[in-house]
């Protein structure tokens, strides 16, 4: 391998047309791609990698590089295009990796879940740049993602008789048994982290959440009574989901996916099916963002099936709303409309639910319901070729969501996202002046929160405005404001 970057020599090479296609569309030069590969390799610790323009040219000519370069290229192109670009999509061969280390097909056992969460969070804290965690580099999609998640539904064998008593006796002897106040504090800290995320975006406290998650895995490695262990797994699941959500929010997609997968494993160990369905909904939202609505729909259906007999109306309404988003992006209006109605009807029962909702679903308010459903109709409008009918259906719902979030200082990121959503609706209705007013307000919020997701959506909305209404004075002014306050080169702080 040596300093060349290490490539497999092929006796009869053919130009790699797939890699060439992605490369041309990326707009990168050979030198820029080489520099990015070298930078990622150094973060991995692969200091022997030293790629240059001639090496990139050879890859384009058909030379197949050795690992970790195929995975690095997959990561770079996935980030560039905002969708899953697998190693195979680049016309490259991926080295075989143990699924327990590199993929999402992980063993569904308590001890291994704890070990994997501990290992992954420790690596994240150590590297903590661009979400580059070596073996977890590639995003999973399609059957390689959905099929392993289906094992969430397989019952876990119960603890062996006497296990709880033995663990309790051992913990008393060692003096490390967690008290109820300590457990309560862990749970309240998780609530606090979730509030910070809603107010400030994922970029500000992500490492703090990962650090807390790592501490909880340390506690899970100590003998505890079964009831305490279940509560600790629940805390671990919530923290891992939140770490995944924050990673998703700042644009670290492979890292986010791995945390979501680990969160689902922890939720299963906690015996908390509604929490597991919530984790799957976050995975589904990520797949919609990455342009994989079919995967999103399968994950949501898995969540609905697994929690149908125990999830609260608020949770079920959220799942229906996400189902609608998936159908919208698949271009299936009748199924989307039905899911929207189900979300609305189910949400009306939320206040009559006998038990208090867990904190992780309390975000799904009336404002969030209207926001999700309006985004479904907005997405339908784009899929249907900028349909004015669906844009008109989206408008009153989006207007109500903006109104409600505008009164809620605790959810500034959601307010910004819905302002951007309303701006896109006005663009669909050929009202660029109104659109720029909303986008400008969202830009002001984006400067205060640390959310690359908000930044990206503003940039895309402004790009659409420029493409369709580039000569309008307000659009020109907004473009200038964007260049000053949200330059394309800015990277999210992690």
C-alpha positions as CSV (number, residue, x, y, z in Angstrom):
1,X,0.0,0.0,0.0
2,X,2.6,2.5,1.1
3,X,2.3,6.2,0.6
4,X,0.5,5.9,-2.7
5,X,-2.9,5.3,-1.1
6,X,-2.8,1.6,-1.9
7,X,-4.6,0.4,-5.0
8,X,-5.3,-3.0,-6.5
9,X,-3.7,-3.3,-9.9
10,X,-6.1,-4.8,-12.5
11,X,-4.7,-6.7,-15.5
12,X,-7.3,-5.2,-17.8
13,X,-8.7,-2.0,-16.5
14,X,-11.7,-0.3,-17.9
15,X,-12.7,3.3,-17.1
16,X,-14.8,3.5,-14.0
17,X,-17.8,5.3,-15.5
18,X,-19.8,5.3,-12.3
19,X,-17.1,7.0,-10.3
20,X,-16.5,9.4,-13.2
21,X,-20.2,10.4,-13.2
22,X,-20.3,11.2,-9.5
23,X,-17.0,13.0,-9.8
24,X,-18.1,15.2,-12.7
25,X,-21.3,16.1,-11.0
26,X,-19.5,16.9,-7.7
27,X,-17.7,19.9,-9.3
28,X,-14.5,18.9,-7.5
29,X,-11.1,18.9,-9.2
30,X,-8.9,15.9,-8.9
31,X,-6.6,17.8,-6.5
32,X,-9.5,18.8,-4.3
33,X,-10.8,15.2,-4.1
34,X,-7.3,14.0,-3.3
35,X,-7.0,16.5,-0.5
36,X,-10.3,15.5,1.0
37,X,-9.4,11.9,0.9
38,X,-6.1,12.6,2.7
39,X,-7.8,14.7,5.3
40,X,-10.3,11.9,6.1
41,X,-7.6,9.3,6.1
42,X,-5.7,11.2,8.7
43,X,-8.8,11.5,10.9
44,X,-9.1,7.7,10.7
45,X,-5.5,7.3,11.6
46,X,-4.5,5.9,8.2
47,X,-1.4,8.1,8.0
48,X,0.1,6.0,5.2
49,X,-2.5,7.3,2.8
50,X,-1.1,10.1,0.6
51,X,-3.3,10.5,-2.5
52,X,-2.6,12.9,-5.3
53,X,-4.1,13.9,-8.6
54,X,-2.4,11.1,-10.6
55,X,-3.9,8.5,-8.1
56,X,-7.4,10.0,-8.5
57,X,-6.9,9.8,-12.3
58,X,-6.0,6.1,-12.0
59,X,-9.2,5.4,-10.0
60,X,-11.2,7.1,-12.7
61,X,-9.4,5.0,-15.3
62,X,-10.5,1.8,-13.5
63,X,-8.0,1.1,-10.7
64,X,-9.7,-0.2,-7.6
65,X,-8.3,1.3,-4.3
66,X,-7.9,-0.7,-1.2
67,X,-9.7,0.1,2.0
68,X,-10.3,2.5,3.6
69,X,-10.4,4.6,0.4
70,X,-13.7,3.1,-1.0
71,X,-15.4,3.9,2.3
72,X,-13.9,7.4,2.4
73,X,-15.1,8.1,-1.1
74,X,-18.6,6.8,-0.2
75,X,-18.7,9.2,2.8
76,X,-17.5,12.2,0.8
77,X,-19.9,11.7,-2.1
78,X,-22.8,11.0,0.3
79,X,-22.2,14.3,2.1
80,X,-21.8,16.1,-1.2
81,X,-25.1,15.0,-2.7
82,X,-27.1,14.6,0.5
83,X,-28.1,11.0,-0.3
84,X,-26.7,7.5,0.2
85,X,-23.8,6.9,-2.3
86,X,-22.7,3.4,-1.5
87,X,-19.3,2.0,-2.4
88,X,-20.9,-0.1,-5.1
89,X,-22.6,3.0,-6.6
90,X,-19.1,4.3,-7.2
91,X,-18.1,1.2,-9.2
92,X,-15.7,0.1,-6.4
93,X,-15.4,-3.1,-4.5
94,X,-15.9,-2.9,-0.7
95,X,-13.7,-5.0,1.6
96,X,-15.6,-7.5,3.7
97,X,-16.2,-6.3,7.2
98,X,-17.6,-7.9,10.3
99,X,-21.2,-6.8,10.7
100,X,-20.8,-6.5,14.4
101,X,-18.2,-3.9,13.9
102,X,-19.0,-1.9,10.8
103,X,-22.6,-2.2,9.8
104,X,-26.1,-2.0,11.3
105,X,-26.6,-5.7,11.6
106,X,-25.6,-6.0,15.2
107,X,-26.2,-8.7,17.8
108,X,-29.4,-8.2,19.8
109,X,-27.9,-8.9,23.2
110,X,-27.6,-6.7,26.3
111,X,-23.9,-7.0,27.0
112,X,-22.9,-6.5,23.3
113,X,-25.3,-3.5,23.0
114,X,-23.6,-1.9,26.0
115,X,-20.1,-2.7,24.6
116,X,-20.9,-1.3,21.2
117,X,-22.5,1.9,22.5
118,X,-19.5,2.3,24.8
119,X,-17.0,1.8,22.0
120,X,-18.8,4.0,19.5
121,X,-19.4,6.9,21.9
122,X,-15.7,6.7,23.1
123,X,-14.5,6.9,19.4
124,X,-16.9,9.8,18.7
125,X,-15.5,11.7,21.7
126,X,-11.9,11.0,20.7
127,X,-12.3,11.9,17.0
128,X,-15.3,14.2,17.1
129,X,-14.7,15.7,13.7
130,X,-17.1,15.4,10.8
131,X,-18.5,12.3,12.4
132,X,-15.7,10.2,10.9
133,X,-15.6,7.1,13.0
134,X,-13.7,4.7,10.7
135,X,-15.6,1.4,10.7
136,X,-19.0,3.1,10.9
137,X,-18.3,5.3,7.8
138,X,-20.8,3.9,5.3
139,X,-24.5,4.6,5.4
140,X,-26.8,1.6,5.2
141,X,-30.0,1.7,3.1
142,X,-32.5,-0.7,1.5
143,X,-32.7,-4.3,2.7
144,X,-29.3,-4.0,4.4
145,X,-30.8,-1.4,6.8
146,X,-34.5,-2.5,7.0
147,X,-34.0,-6.3,7.5
148,X,-31.7,-6.1,10.6
149,X,-34.2,-3.6,12.2
150,X,-37.0,-6.1,11.8
151,X,-35.3,-8.2,14.5
152,X,-36.5,-5.5,16.9
153,X,-39.7,-7.5,17.0
154,X,-38.2,-10.8,18.0
155,X,-38.8,-11.5,21.7
156,X,-35.8,-11.5,23.9
157,X,-35.4,-14.4,26.3
158,X,-36.1,-13.4,29.9
159,X,-33.5,-13.3,32.6
160,X,-32.5,-16.6,34.1
161,X,-34.2,-17.4,37.4
162,X,-32.3,-15.9,40.3
163,X,-30.4,-13.5,38.1
164,X,-32.0,-10.4,39.5
165,X,-31.5,-11.6,43.1
166,X,-27.8,-12.4,42.4
167,X,-27.2,-9.1,40.7
168,X,-28.8,-7.3,43.6
169,X,-26.7,-9.2,46.2
170,X,-23.5,-8.6,44.2
171,X,-24.3,-4.9,43.9
172,X,-24.8,-4.6,47.6
173,X,-21.5,-6.3,48.3
174,X,-19.6,-4.0,46.0
175,X,-21.5,-0.9,47.2
176,X,-22.2,0.4,43.7
177,X,-26.0,0.1,43.5
178,X,-27.6,3.2,42.0
179,X,-30.1,4.9,44.2
180,X,-33.5,6.1,43.0
181,X,-32.4,9.8,43.3
182,X,-29.3,9.1,41.1
183,X,-31.5,7.4,38.5
184,X,-34.0,10.3,38.7
185,X,-31.1,12.7,38.1
186,X,-29.9,10.8,35.0
187,X,-33.4,10.9,33.6
188,X,-33.9,14.6,34.3
189,X,-30.5,15.4,32.7
190,X,-31.7,13.7,29.5
191,X,-34.8,15.9,29.5
192,X,-32.5,18.9,29.9
193,X,-30.3,17.9,27.0
194,X,-33.5,17.5,24.8
195,X,-34.6,21.0,25.7
196,X,-31.2,22.4,24.8
197,X,-31.4,20.7,21.5
198,X,-34.8,22.1,20.7
199,X,-33.7,25.6,21.7
200,X,-30.2,25.8,20.3
201,X,-29.8,23.1,17.6
202,X,-27.7,20.0,17.6
203,X,-24.3,21.6,17.3
204,X,-24.0,23.1,20.7
205,X,-24.3,20.2,23.1
206,X,-23.7,17.1,21.0
207,X,-20.5,16.1,22.7
208,X,-22.0,16.6,26.1
209,X,-24.8,14.1,25.2
210,X,-22.3,11.6,23.8
211,X,-20.2,12.0,27.0
212,X,-23.3,11.4,29.2
213,X,-24.2,8.3,27.1
214,X,-20.7,6.9,27.6
215,X,-21.0,7.4,31.3
216,X,-24.3,5.4,31.3
217,X,-22.7,2.5,29.5
218,X,-20.1,2.4,32.3
219,X,-23.0,2.1,34.8
220,X,-24.6,-0.7,32.7
221,X,-21.4,-2.7,33.0
222,X,-21.8,-2.8,36.8
223,X,-24.1,-5.4,38.4
224,X,-27.5,-3.9,39.1
225,X,-31.0,-5.2,39.9
226,X,-33.0,-5.9,36.8
227,X,-35.4,-3.0,37.3
228,X,-32.4,-0.6,37.6
229,X,-30.8,-2.1,34.5
230,X,-34.0,-1.6,32.5
231,X,-34.2,2.1,33.5
232,X,-30.5,2.5,32.6
233,X,-31.1,1.0,29.2
234,X,-34.0,3.4,28.7
235,X,-31.8,6.3,29.5
236,X,-29.1,4.9,27.2
237,X,-31.7,4.6,24.4
238,X,-32.9,8.1,24.8
239,X,-29.4,9.5,24.9
240,X,-28.3,7.5,21.9
241,X,-31.4,8.6,20.0
242,X,-30.7,12.2,21.0
243,X,-27.0,11.9,20.0
244,X,-28.2,10.5,16.6
245,X,-30.7,13.3,16.2
246,X,-28.1,16.0,17.0
247,X,-25.6,14.3,14.6
248,X,-28.3,14.3,11.9
249,X,-29.1,18.0,12.6
250,X,-25.5,19.0,12.0
251,X,-25.1,16.9,8.9
252,X,-23.2,13.8,10.3
253,X,-25.4,11.3,8.6
254,X,-23.5,8.0,9.0
255,X,-22.8,8.8,12.7
256,X,-26.5,9.6,13.2
257,X,-27.6,6.3,11.7
258,X,-25.3,4.3,13.9
259,X,-26.6,6.0,17.0
260,X,-30.2,5.4,16.0
261,X,-29.4,1.7,15.5
262,X,-27.8,1.5,18.9
263,X,-30.7,3.4,20.5
264,X,-33.1,0.8,19.0
265,X,-31.1,-2.0,20.6
266,X,-31.1,-0.2,23.9
267,X,-34.8,0.4,23.8
268,X,-35.4,-3.3,23.1
269,X,-33.3,-4.2,26.2
270,X,-35.4,-1.7,28.2
271,X,-38.5,-3.4,27.0
272,X,-39.9,-0.1,25.8
273,X,-41.7,-0.6,22.5
274,X,-43.1,3.0,22.2
275,X,-39.5,4.4,22.7
276,X,-38.3,1.9,20.0
277,X,-41.0,3.1,17.6
278,X,-39.8,6.7,18.2
279,X,-36.2,5.7,17.4
280,X,-37.5,4.1,14.1
281,X,-39.4,7.3,13.3
282,X,-36.1,9.3,13.6
283,X,-34.4,6.8,11.3
284,X,-37.4,7.2,8.9
285,X,-37.0,11.0,8.9
286,X,-33.4,10.6,8.1
287,X,-34.2,8.4,5.1
288,X,-36.6,10.9,3.8
289,X,-33.9,13.6,4.1
290,X,-31.5,11.3,2.2
291,X,-34.0,10.7,-0.6
292,X,-35.0,7.1,0.4
293,X,-38.8,7.4,1.1
294,X,-39.4,3.7,0.4
295,X,-36.9,2.8,3.2
296,X,-38.6,5.5,5.4
297,X,-42.0,3.9,4.9
298,X,-40.8,0.4,5.8
299,X,-39.2,1.7,9.0
300,X,-42.4,3.6,9.9
301,X,-44.6,0.5,9.3
302,X,-42.2,-1.5,11.5
303,X,-42.6,1.1,14.2
304,X,-46.4,1.1,13.9
305,X,-46.6,-2.7,14.0
306,X,-44.2,-3.1,16.9
307,X,-46.0,-0.5,19.1
308,X,-49.6,-0.7,18.0
309,X,-50.8,-2.2,21.3
310,X,-48.9,0.1,23.7
311,X,-48.1,3.5,22.1
312,X,-50.0,6.6,23.2
313,X,-52.3,8.5,20.8
314,X,-49.7,11.3,20.6
315,X,-47.0,8.7,19.5
316,X,-49.3,7.0,17.1
317,X,-50.3,10.4,15.6
318,X,-46.6,11.2,15.1
319,X,-46.1,7.9,13.3
320,X,-49.0,8.5,11.0
321,X,-47.6,12.0,10.2
322,X,-44.3,10.4,9.3
323,X,-46.1,7.8,7.2
324,X,-47.7,10.6,5.3
325,X,-44.3,12.3,4.7
326,X,-43.0,9.0,3.2
327,X,-46.0,8.5,0.9
328,X,-45.8,12.2,-0.2
329,X,-42.1,11.7,-1.2
330,X,-43.1,8.5,-3.0
331,X,-45.7,10.5,-5.0
332,X,-48.7,8.6,-3.6
333,X,-51.3,11.3,-2.8
334,X,-54.3,9.2,-1.8
335,X,-52.2,7.2,0.7
336,X,-50.6,10.4,1.9
337,X,-54.0,12.1,2.5
338,X,-55.3,9.1,4.4
339,X,-52.2,9.1,6.7
340,X,-52.7,12.8,7.3
341,X,-56.3,12.3,8.3
342,X,-55.3,9.4,10.6
343,X,-52.6,11.7,12.2
344,X,-55.2,14.4,12.8
345,X,-57.9,12.1,14.1
346,X,-55.5,10.2,16.4
347,X,-54.1,13.4,17.8
348,X,-57.5,14.5,19.1
349,X,-57.3,11.6,21.6
350,X,-53.9,12.7,23.0
351,X,-55.3,14.8,25.8
352,X,-57.6,12.1,26.9
353,X,-54.9,9.5,27.4
354,X,-54.9,8.1,30.9
355,X,-51.1,8.1,31.4
356,X,-48.7,11.0,31.0
357,X,-46.7,11.0,27.8
358,X,-42.9,10.4,28.1
359,X,-40.8,13.4,27.6
360,X,-39.4,12.3,24.2
361,X,-42.8,12.6,22.5
362,X,-44.0,15.8,24.1
363,X,-42.4,17.8,21.2
364,X,-45.3,16.5,19.0
365,X,-47.6,19.4,19.7
366,X,-50.4,20.8,17.6
367,X,-47.8,23.0,16.0
368,X,-45.7,20.0,15.1
369,X,-48.7,18.1,13.7
370,X,-49.6,21.0,11.4
371,X,-46.0,21.4,10.4
372,X,-45.5,17.8,9.5
373,X,-48.8,17.5,7.6
374,X,-48.2,20.8,5.7
375,X,-44.7,19.5,4.7
376,X,-46.3,16.4,3.4
377,X,-48.6,18.4,1.1
378,X,-45.7,20.7,0.1
379,X,-43.6,17.6,-0.8
380,X,-46.5,16.3,-2.8
381,X,-46.6,19.6,-4.7
382,X,-42.9,19.2,-5.7
383,X,-43.2,15.5,-6.6
384,X,-46.3,16.3,-8.7
385,X,-44.4,18.9,-10.7
386,X,-45.1,22.0,-8.5
387,X,-48.8,21.3,-8.3
388,X,-50.7,24.5,-7.1
389,X,-53.4,22.2,-5.7
390,X,-51.1,20.7,-3.1
391,X,-49.4,24.0,-2.4
392,X,-52.9,25.4,-1.6
393,X,-53.6,22.5,0.7
394,X,-50.2,23.0,2.5
395,X,-50.7,26.8,3.1
396,X,-53.2,27.0,5.9
397,X,-51.6,24.2,7.9
398,X,-48.1,25.7,7.5
399,X,-49.5,29.1,8.4
400,X,-50.9,27.7,11.6
401,X,-47.7,25.9,12.4
402,X,-45.7,29.1,12.0
403,X,-48.1,31.0,14.1
404,X,-47.9,28.5,17.0
405,X,-44.1,28.0,16.9
406,X,-43.7,31.8,16.8
407,X,-45.2,31.9,20.3
408,X,-42.9,29.1,21.6
409,X,-39.4,30.2,22.5
410,X,-38.5,26.6,23.5
411,X,-38.5,25.3,19.9
412,X,-36.6,27.9,17.8
413,X,-35.3,25.3,15.4
414,X,-38.8,24.1,14.6
415,X,-39.9,27.7,14.1
416,X,-37.1,28.3,11.6
417,X,-37.9,25.0,9.7
418,X,-41.5,25.9,9.4
419,X,-40.7,29.5,8.3
420,X,-38.6,27.9,5.5
421,X,-41.4,25.6,4.7
422,X,-43.9,28.5,4.4
423,X,-41.3,30.2,2.2
424,X,-41.2,27.3,-0.2
425,X,-45.0,27.2,-0.3
426,X,-45.0,30.9,-1.4
427,X,-42.5,30.0,-4.1
428,X,-44.8,27.2,-5.4
429,X,-47.6,29.8,-5.5
430,X,-45.3,32.2,-7.5
431,X,-45.1,34.7,-4.6
432,X,-41.3,35.4,-4.3
433,X,-41.7,38.6,-2.3
434,X,-43.6,36.9,0.5
435,X,-41.2,34.0,0.4
436,X,-38.2,36.2,1.0
437,X,-39.7,37.8,4.1
438,X,-40.1,34.4,5.7
439,X,-36.7,33.1,4.5
440,X,-35.0,36.3,5.9
441,X,-36.7,35.7,9.3
442,X,-35.5,32.1,9.3
443,X,-32.0,33.3,8.4
444,X,-32.0,35.4,11.6
445,X,-32.9,32.4,13.7
446,X,-30.3,30.3,11.9
447,X,-27.6,32.6,13.0
448,X,-28.5,31.8,16.7
449,X,-29.1,28.0,16.5
450,X,-26.4,25.5,15.6
451,X,-28.3,23.4,13.0
452,X,-26.8,22.6,9.6
453,X,-30.2,21.2,8.7
454,X,-31.7,24.6,9.0
455,X,-28.8,26.2,7.1
456,X,-29.1,23.7,4.3
457,X,-32.8,24.2,3.9
458,X,-32.4,28.0,3.7
459,X,-29.7,27.6,1.1
460,X,-31.9,25.3,-1.0
461,X,-34.9,27.6,-0.7
462,X,-32.8,30.6,-1.8
463,X,-31.4,28.6,-4.7
464,X,-34.9,27.8,-5.8
465,X,-35.9,31.4,-5.5
466,X,-32.9,32.5,-7.6
467,X,-33.6,29.9,-10.2
468,X,-37.2,30.8,-10.6
469,X,-37.3,34.5,-9.7
470,X,-33.7,35.6,-10.0
471,X,-34.6,39.1,-11.3
472,X,-36.8,40.0,-8.3
473,X,-35.2,42.7,-6.1
474,X,-36.1,41.0,-2.9
475,X,-34.6,37.7,-4.0
476,X,-31.4,39.5,-5.0
477,X,-31.2,41.2,-1.6
478,X,-31.8,37.9,0.2
479,X,-29.1,36.2,-1.8
480,X,-26.6,38.9,-0.7
481,X,-27.7,38.5,3.0
482,X,-27.2,34.7,2.7
483,X,-23.7,35.2,1.4
484,X,-22.8,37.4,4.3
485,X,-24.5,35.6,7.2
486,X,-24.5,32.0,6.0
487,X,-21.6,31.4,3.6
488,X,-21.5,28.0,1.9
489,X,-18.1,27.2,3.4
490,X,-19.3,27.4,7.0
491,X,-19.2,24.0,8.8
492,X,-21.2,23.0,11.7
493,X,-19.4,22.9,15.0
494,X,-19.4,19.5,16.5
